[in-house]
C-alpha cells in the first residue's frame, strides 16, 4: 500500500511539474508561429522519442524522459556546442526583426505568468489551507538555554517587530518572524513584543550550528516556536490522561497554574517534574475543568527506544500540524506576494553579511521534493496549486533576467541588434550563449548537489508503538 501511495504521489508531482515547463515552452512556440519564425521541433519530454510526427514543417515528438519540453527556434540565439547543429543551415534562414525576437522571447514568461494567475484564481475559489502556526506572531515555546530565553523572551509574547521590520505572520518570506531572523546581519536581533499591554524590546544574539562543507550552511536562529493550540487529538488506552478522564478535542490551557501555548511546553513540564502530580486546566466545549495526572513511563510493543530515551508520558496524542483554516486570497494578492517573495530573496542574497547564499536556493530536484512533501498532506492539491503560483512567478521573473541563454538575454541581444542596426555575428552569439548555458548548467548541478542531500530530510522520524498497562484510576478533580 505504501509503495502504491508513493508511486501515485510521484505521478502527481511529475504531471504538475511538467505542466509548468510545457506551458512556458508553448508560449515560445505559439509566438514563433504567429510571427512567422522557423520552428524545427516542438517536443514534450526529452530522450529517445516514443512518438514523432512532422506537420507543416514542424517535427512534433513525445520523448521518453518526463522532464518538461522544448522548442527549437534556429533563428533565435544558437547553442550549437551544447545542442548540436540544427537541421536547418543558419545561412539559409531568413532574417527576423528585432520586435519578432522580443515577442517570442517574452512569450514564455508571459505564459508562465498566465498559468500562475490561473492557479491563483483556482486557489481563490477552492481556498488555501493555512495553519495557525504560519499566521500567528505569538511565541508558543522558548527553548531552554536558547538565545531567546537569554534575551528574556517568554511564551505568550506577541511579536510586533523583528530587526526593525513589522511582522504579520510567522512563516514565509518578507514580513515574517522567521525570515526577519534568518535574513538579519547584525550581531544581535532586536525583537519588540507586546506583553501585558506594554511594548517591550529585547536583544537576542542569534546562533547557528556549523555545517559540514558539503552541506547547506545553517541559518541564524534564536530558537522559538510559534503558538500552537495544545489541542488533544487523542488519548492512549490505560494512560494517565485516559484514566483521568481527558478526551479528544480538549484544549489544555494551564499546567500547575501556568498558561501554556504549545504542546512542547507540557512535555517540558513533565521532563522537569517526572515524579510530580500535575494539575491540568482544560477547556472542553467552552467549560473549564481540572485534571490531576502523573506521568508514567510506558511499555513498548515490539522495538523499544534506548533506555536513556525512555521518558514519562501522559499518553496524549497531538495534532502536530495545529489547527487549519481555509483562506481565499485574491489572485492579485497571491501574485503580488509571490513577486515580493522573490524580491526579498534576491535582496537577502546580495546583502553584505547575510547568511543566505546561492546554495540555499533550490533546483529541479529540490522543487520536486517540495511538491512531493506537499502532496503527502491531506490538502495536497490545494497546497501544490498554491506553491505553483509562486513557482510560475519565479520561473517567469528568473527567465526575464538579462542573462544570455535566458529569455531576458534574448531580449537584450535583440535590443542590441536594434541599436547597431545589424544582426550580431552568428559565431559570437554561439559562443556567448554556450558559455552562459554552461554557467547555468553548472549552477543547477551546484544546487542539485545540496538538493539531493535533502531528499531524506523529509522522511518520518522513527516511531515506537507505546502502550500503558492497566492501573487503578488516577484522581480526577472537578469533572
C-alpha positions as CSV (number, residue, x, y, z in Angstrom):
1,X,0.0,0.0,0.0
2,X,2.8,2.4,0.9
3,X,4.5,1.7,-2.4
4,X,1.3,2.4,-4.4
5,X,0.9,5.6,-2.4
6,X,4.5,6.7,-3.2
7,X,4.0,6.0,-6.9
8,X,0.7,7.9,-7.0
9,X,2.2,10.9,-5.3
10,X,5.3,10.7,-7.6
11,X,3.0,10.7,-10.6
12,X,1.2,13.8,-9.3
13,X,4.5,15.6,-8.9
14,X,5.7,14.7,-12.4
15,X,2.4,15.7,-14.0
16,X,2.3,19.1,-12.3
17,X,6.0,19.9,-12.8
18,X,5.8,19.0,-16.5
19,X,2.7,21.3,-16.9
20,X,4.7,24.3,-15.7
21,X,7.6,23.7,-18.1
22,X,5.5,22.8,-21.1
23,X,3.2,25.8,-20.8
24,X,6.3,28.1,-20.7
25,X,7.7,26.5,-23.9
26,X,4.2,26.6,-25.5
27,X,4.3,30.3,-25.2
28,X,7.5,30.5,-27.2
29,X,6.1,28.1,-29.8
30,X,2.8,29.9,-30.4
31,X,4.6,33.3,-30.5
32,X,7.1,31.9,-33.0
33,X,4.3,30.5,-35.3
34,X,2.4,33.8,-35.0
35,X,5.5,35.9,-36.0
36,X,6.5,33.5,-38.9
37,X,9.7,32.1,-37.4
38,X,11.1,28.8,-38.5
39,X,10.2,26.2,-35.9
40,X,12.2,23.0,-36.3
41,X,10.8,20.9,-33.4
42,X,8.3,21.1,-30.6
43,X,8.8,18.3,-28.1
44,X,7.2,17.2,-24.9
45,X,9.7,15.4,-22.7
46,X,13.3,14.6,-23.7
47,X,15.2,11.5,-24.7
48,X,14.5,8.9,-27.4
49,X,11.2,9.8,-29.0
50,X,8.3,7.4,-28.2
51,X,6.3,9.2,-30.9
52,X,7.2,11.6,-33.6
53,X,5.4,13.2,-36.5
54,X,6.0,16.1,-38.9
55,X,3.2,18.5,-39.6
56,X,3.5,21.7,-41.7
57,X,7.3,21.7,-41.5
58,X,7.4,21.2,-37.7
59,X,8.5,17.9,-36.1
60,X,6.4,17.1,-33.0
61,X,7.6,14.5,-30.6
62,X,6.9,12.8,-27.3
63,X,10.2,11.8,-25.5
64,X,10.9,9.0,-23.1
65,X,12.2,11.2,-20.2
66,X,9.3,13.1,-18.4
67,X,11.2,16.3,-17.8
68,X,9.3,19.2,-19.4
69,X,9.6,20.2,-23.1
70,X,11.4,22.3,-25.6
71,X,11.0,24.2,-28.8
72,X,13.8,24.5,-31.4
73,X,14.0,28.0,-33.0
74,X,17.1,28.3,-35.1
75,X,16.6,32.0,-35.8
76,X,16.9,32.9,-32.2
77,X,20.3,32.8,-30.4
78,X,22.0,29.4,-31.0
79,X,23.8,27.0,-28.7
80,X,25.4,24.6,-31.2
81,X,28.1,23.5,-28.9
82,X,25.5,22.0,-26.5
83,X,22.5,21.2,-28.7
84,X,24.4,20.3,-31.8
85,X,23.8,21.8,-35.3
86,X,20.1,22.2,-36.2
87,X,18.5,20.6,-39.2
88,X,18.4,24.0,-41.0
89,X,21.6,25.7,-42.1
90,X,21.9,29.1,-40.4
91,X,22.9,30.8,-43.6
92,X,19.7,29.6,-45.3
93,X,17.4,31.1,-42.7
94,X,15.6,34.3,-43.5
95,X,16.4,37.2,-41.1
96,X,13.8,38.1,-38.5
97,X,13.1,41.5,-37.0
98,X,14.0,42.7,-33.5
99,X,10.4,43.0,-32.5
100,X,9.8,39.4,-33.5
101,X,12.6,38.2,-31.4
102,X,11.5,40.2,-28.4
103,X,7.9,38.9,-28.7
104,X,9.0,35.3,-29.0
105,X,11.4,35.6,-26.0
106,X,8.8,37.4,-23.9
107,X,6.0,34.9,-24.6
108,X,7.5,32.2,-22.4
109,X,7.5,34.3,-19.2
110,X,4.1,35.7,-20.2
111,X,2.6,32.2,-20.4
112,X,4.2,31.3,-17.0
113,X,2.6,34.4,-15.5
114,X,-0.7,33.5,-17.1
115,X,-0.5,30.0,-15.7
116,X,0.3,31.5,-12.3
117,X,-2.8,33.7,-12.5
118,X,-4.9,30.7,-13.5
119,X,-3.7,28.7,-10.5
120,X,-4.3,31.8,-8.3
121,X,-7.9,32.0,-9.5
122,X,-8.3,28.3,-8.6
123,X,-6.9,28.9,-5.1
124,X,-9.2,31.9,-4.7
125,X,-12.1,29.6,-5.4
126,X,-11.2,26.4,-3.6
127,X,-9.2,28.0,-0.8
128,X,-5.7,27.7,0.6
129,X,-5.1,25.7,3.8
130,X,-3.5,27.9,6.4
131,X,-2.0,26.7,9.7
132,X,-2.3,28.7,12.8
133,X,1.5,28.2,13.3
134,X,2.1,30.1,10.0
135,X,-0.1,33.1,10.6
136,X,0.5,33.8,14.3
137,X,3.1,36.1,15.7
138,X,2.7,34.8,19.3
139,X,5.6,32.9,20.8
140,X,4.4,29.4,21.8
141,X,7.6,28.0,23.2
142,X,11.0,29.2,24.1
143,X,13.7,26.5,24.1
144,X,15.7,26.2,27.3
145,X,19.1,27.9,27.3
146,X,18.3,29.5,23.9
147,X,19.2,32.9,22.6
148,X,15.6,33.9,23.1
149,X,15.5,32.7,26.7
150,X,18.8,34.5,27.5
151,X,17.3,37.7,25.9
152,X,14.2,37.5,28.2
153,X,11.6,36.5,25.7
154,X,8.7,34.4,27.0
155,X,6.0,32.1,25.7
156,X,2.8,34.2,25.1
157,X,4.7,37.3,24.0
158,X,3.2,38.7,20.8
159,X,5.9,39.7,18.4
160,X,5.3,43.0,16.6
161,X,8.7,43.9,15.1
162,X,11.9,41.9,14.3
163,X,15.1,43.6,13.3
164,X,13.4,46.9,12.6
165,X,10.6,45.4,10.4
166,X,7.0,44.9,11.4
167,X,5.8,41.3,11.2
168,X,2.3,39.9,10.5
169,X,3.0,36.2,10.3
170,X,5.4,33.5,11.5
171,X,6.4,31.7,8.3
172,X,7.2,32.9,4.8
173,X,9.4,35.5,3.2
174,X,9.1,39.2,3.9
175,X,7.0,40.3,6.9
176,X,7.5,37.0,8.7
177,X,9.2,36.3,12.0
178,X,11.4,33.5,10.7
179,X,12.5,35.5,7.6
180,X,13.5,38.6,9.6
181,X,15.6,36.4,11.9
182,X,17.4,34.3,9.2
183,X,18.0,37.4,6.9
184,X,19.4,39.6,9.7
185,X,23.0,40.7,9.6
186,X,23.7,42.4,13.0
187,X,25.4,40.9,16.0
188,X,22.0,40.9,17.8
189,X,18.4,41.0,16.7
190,X,16.0,43.5,18.3
191,X,12.6,41.8,18.9
192,X,9.7,44.0,20.0
193,X,6.9,42.2,21.7
194,X,3.6,43.1,23.3
195,X,3.5,41.7,26.9
196,X,0.7,42.5,29.4
197,X,-0.4,45.5,27.3
198,X,3.1,47.0,27.1
199,X,5.6,47.1,24.2
200,X,9.0,45.7,25.2
201,X,12.1,45.3,23.1
202,X,14.7,42.5,23.7
203,X,18.1,42.0,22.0
204,X,18.6,38.4,21.1
205,X,22.1,37.2,20.0
206,X,21.4,34.7,17.2
207,X,23.3,31.4,16.9
208,X,23.8,28.9,14.1
209,X,25.3,25.5,14.1
210,X,28.3,24.9,11.9
211,X,27.6,22.6,8.9
212,X,30.0,20.3,7.1
213,X,31.5,21.8,3.9
214,X,29.3,19.6,1.7
215,X,26.0,20.7,3.4
216,X,24.0,23.8,3.1
217,X,25.1,26.4,5.6
218,X,22.8,26.7,8.7
219,X,20.9,29.9,9.1
220,X,20.5,32.1,12.1
221,X,18.0,31.2,14.8
222,X,17.0,32.3,18.3
223,X,15.1,29.1,19.0
224,X,11.5,30.0,19.4
225,X,8.4,28.1,18.2
226,X,5.1,29.7,17.2
227,X,1.9,29.4,19.2
228,X,0.0,26.2,18.6
229,X,-3.2,25.4,20.4
230,X,-2.5,22.5,22.8
231,X,-5.4,20.5,21.3
232,X,-5.7,16.9,22.4
233,X,-6.1,14.7,19.3
234,X,-6.5,11.5,21.2
235,X,-5.5,9.6,24.4
236,X,-3.8,6.3,24.7
237,X,-5.8,3.5,26.4
238,X,-5.0,3.0,30.1
239,X,-2.8,6.1,30.0
240,X,-2.8,8.7,32.9
241,X,-4.7,11.1,30.6
242,X,-7.3,8.5,29.8
243,X,-7.7,7.4,33.4
244,X,-8.1,11.0,34.5
245,X,-11.0,11.4,32.1
246,X,-9.4,13.6,29.4
247,X,-10.9,13.4,25.9
248,X,-10.1,14.3,22.3
249,X,-10.6,18.0,21.4
250,X,-9.8,19.0,25.0
251,X,-7.6,22.2,25.0
252,X,-5.0,22.3,27.7
253,X,-4.9,25.9,29.0
254,X,-2.7,25.7,32.0
255,X,-0.3,23.3,33.8
256,X,0.1,23.9,37.6
257,X,-1.5,27.3,37.1
258,X,0.9,28.4,34.4
259,X,-0.6,29.1,30.9
260,X,0.9,27.0,28.0
261,X,0.9,28.0,24.4
262,X,2.4,24.9,22.7
263,X,2.2,21.1,23.2
264,X,6.0,21.1,23.7
265,X,5.6,23.2,26.9
266,X,3.6,20.3,28.6
267,X,6.4,17.9,27.6
268,X,8.9,20.3,29.2
269,X,7.0,20.4,32.4
270,X,6.8,16.6,32.6
271,X,10.6,16.3,32.0
272,X,11.3,18.9,34.7
273,X,8.9,17.2,37.2
274,X,8.9,13.5,36.3
275,X,7.7,12.3,39.7
276,X,5.2,15.0,40.5
277,X,1.5,15.1,40.0
278,X,0.4,17.8,37.6
279,X,-2.8,19.8,37.6
280,X,-4.1,20.5,34.1
281,X,-6.7,23.1,33.4
282,X,-8.6,22.1,30.3
283,X,-11.2,23.7,28.2
284,X,-13.9,21.4,27.0
285,X,-16.8,22.7,24.9
286,X,-16.4,26.2,26.5
287,X,-16.2,24.9,30.0
288,X,-13.1,24.8,32.2
289,X,-12.2,21.5,34.0
290,X,-9.2,20.5,36.1
291,X,-7.5,17.1,36.0
292,X,-4.8,15.8,38.3
293,X,-2.4,13.5,36.5
294,X,1.0,11.9,37.0
295,X,3.1,10.8,34.0
296,X,4.4,7.3,33.9
297,X,7.0,5.5,31.6
298,X,5.0,3.4,29.1
299,X,6.0,0.0,27.8
300,X,6.5,-0.7,24.2
301,X,5.1,-3.2,21.7
302,X,8.0,-4.6,19.6
303,X,11.1,-2.5,19.4
304,X,11.8,0.0,22.2
305,X,14.0,3.1,22.2
306,X,17.2,3.1,24.2
307,X,16.6,3.2,27.9
308,X,18.1,6.7,28.2
309,X,15.5,8.0,25.7
310,X,12.5,6.5,27.6
311,X,10.7,9.2,29.5
312,X,7.4,9.6,31.5
313,X,4.3,10.4,29.4
314,X,0.7,11.2,29.9
315,X,-0.5,9.4,26.8
316,X,-1.8,12.4,25.0
317,X,-1.7,12.4,21.2
318,X,-1.2,15.7,19.5
319,X,-2.1,17.0,16.0
320,X,1.4,18.2,15.1
321,X,0.1,20.4,12.2
322,X,-2.0,22.5,14.5
323,X,-5.5,23.8,13.6
324,X,-6.1,24.6,10.0
325,X,-8.3,27.1,8.3
326,X,-9.1,27.7,4.7
327,X,-8.5,31.2,3.3
328,X,-9.4,32.6,-0.1
329,X,-6.7,35.2,-1.0
330,X,-7.5,37.1,-4.2
331,X,-5.4,36.3,-7.3
332,X,-3.8,39.7,-7.4
333,X,-2.7,39.4,-3.8
334,X,-1.2,36.0,-4.5
335,X,0.8,37.2,-7.5
336,X,2.0,40.3,-5.5
337,X,3.1,38.1,-2.6
338,X,5.0,35.8,-5.0
339,X,6.8,38.7,-6.6
340,X,7.7,40.3,-3.3
341,X,9.0,36.9,-2.0
342,X,11.4,36.7,-4.9
343,X,12.4,40.4,-4.5
344,X,13.2,39.8,-0.8
345,X,15.1,36.7,-1.6
346,X,17.4,38.4,-4.1
347,X,17.8,41.3,-1.6
348,X,19.0,38.9,1.0
349,X,21.3,37.2,-1.4
350,X,23.1,40.4,-2.2
351,X,23.1,41.9,1.3
352,X,26.6,42.1,2.8
353,X,26.9,39.9,5.8
354,X,23.8,37.8,5.0
355,X,24.0,34.1,5.7
356,X,21.6,33.4,2.9
357,X,23.5,32.4,-0.2
358,X,23.1,30.8,-3.6
359,X,23.3,27.3,-2.1
360,X,20.0,28.0,-0.2
361,X,18.0,28.2,-3.4
362,X,16.5,25.0,-4.9
363,X,16.9,23.4,-8.4
364,X,14.6,20.9,-10.1
365,X,15.4,18.2,-7.5
366,X,14.6,20.4,-4.6
367,X,11.4,21.7,-6.3
368,X,10.1,18.2,-6.9
369,X,10.9,17.3,-3.3
370,X,8.8,20.2,-2.1
371,X,5.9,19.1,-4.4
372,X,6.2,15.5,-3.0
373,X,6.0,16.7,0.6
374,X,3.0,18.9,-0.2
375,X,1.2,16.1,-1.9
376,X,1.7,13.9,1.2
377,X,-0.6,16.3,3.1
378,X,-4.4,15.9,3.4
379,X,-4.6,19.2,1.5
380,X,-2.1,18.0,-1.2
381,X,-3.6,19.5,-4.4
382,X,-4.6,22.8,-2.8
383,X,-1.1,23.3,-1.4
384,X,0.6,22.2,-4.6
385,X,-1.5,24.7,-6.7
386,X,-0.6,27.4,-4.2
387,X,3.1,26.6,-4.5
388,X,2.7,26.5,-8.3
389,X,1.6,30.2,-8.2
390,X,4.9,31.1,-6.5
391,X,6.9,28.8,-8.8
392,X,5.5,30.1,-12.0
393,X,6.1,33.7,-11.0
394,X,9.6,32.8,-10.1
395,X,10.1,31.0,-13.4
396,X,8.8,34.0,-15.3
397,X,10.9,36.6,-13.4
398,X,14.1,34.5,-13.5
399,X,13.8,34.0,-17.2
400,X,13.5,37.7,-17.7
401,X,16.9,38.3,-16.1
402,X,19.2,39.9,-18.7
403,X,21.4,36.8,-18.9
404,X,22.3,35.2,-22.2
405,X,20.6,31.8,-22.6
406,X,17.6,33.1,-20.6
407,X,14.6,34.8,-22.2
408,X,15.8,38.2,-20.8
409,X,19.1,37.6,-22.5
410,X,17.4,37.1,-25.9
411,X,15.5,40.3,-25.4
412,X,18.7,42.2,-24.5
413,X,20.6,40.9,-27.5
414,X,17.6,41.7,-29.8
415,X,17.7,45.3,-28.4
416,X,21.5,45.4,-29.2
417,X,20.8,44.4,-32.7
418,X,18.2,47.2,-33.0
419,X,20.7,49.7,-31.7
420,X,23.6,48.7,-34.0
421,X,21.1,48.0,-36.9
422,X,22.6,44.7,-37.9
423,X,22.5,41.1,-36.6
424,X,25.1,40.1,-34.0
425,X,27.5,37.7,-35.8
426,X,26.5,34.1,-35.6
427,X,29.7,32.8,-34.1
428,X,29.7,35.5,-31.4
429,X,26.1,34.5,-30.4
430,X,27.0,30.9,-30.4
431,X,30.0,31.3,-28.0
432,X,28.1,33.7,-25.7
433,X,25.1,31.5,-25.5
434,X,27.1,28.4,-25.0
435,X,29.3,30.0,-22.3
436,X,26.4,31.2,-20.3
437,X,24.5,28.0,-20.8
438,X,27.4,26.1,-19.2
439,X,27.4,28.5,-16.3
440,X,23.6,28.0,-15.8
441,X,24.0,24.2,-16.0
442,X,26.9,24.4,-13.6
443,X,24.8,26.3,-11.1
444,X,22.0,23.8,-11.5
445,X,24.4,21.0,-10.7
446,X,25.7,23.0,-7.7
447,X,22.3,23.5,-6.1
448,X,21.2,20.0,-7.0
449,X,24.2,18.7,-5.1
450,X,22.6,20.1,-2.0
451,X,19.1,19.2,-3.0
452,X,20.0,15.6,-3.2
453,X,21.2,15.6,0.4
454,X,17.8,17.0,1.5
455,X,15.9,14.1,-0.1
456,X,15.9,12.1,3.1
457,X,15.2,15.1,5.4
458,X,11.5,14.9,4.9
459,X,11.3,11.3,5.9
460,X,9.3,10.5,9.0
461,X,11.2,10.0,12.2
462,X,11.4,6.6,13.7
463,X,8.4,5.9,15.9
464,X,7.8,3.3,18.6
465,X,4.4,1.8,19.5
466,X,3.7,2.6,23.1
467,X,1.2,1.0,25.5
468,X,0.1,1.7,29.1
469,X,-0.5,-1.2,31.4
470,X,-3.9,-1.2,33.2
471,X,-3.7,0.6,36.6
472,X,-6.2,2.0,39.1
473,X,-7.7,5.3,38.0
474,X,-6.0,8.5,39.0
475,X,-7.8,11.1,40.9
476,X,-9.9,13.5,38.8
477,X,-10.7,16.9,40.2
478,X,-13.9,18.9,39.3
479,X,-15.1,16.9,36.4
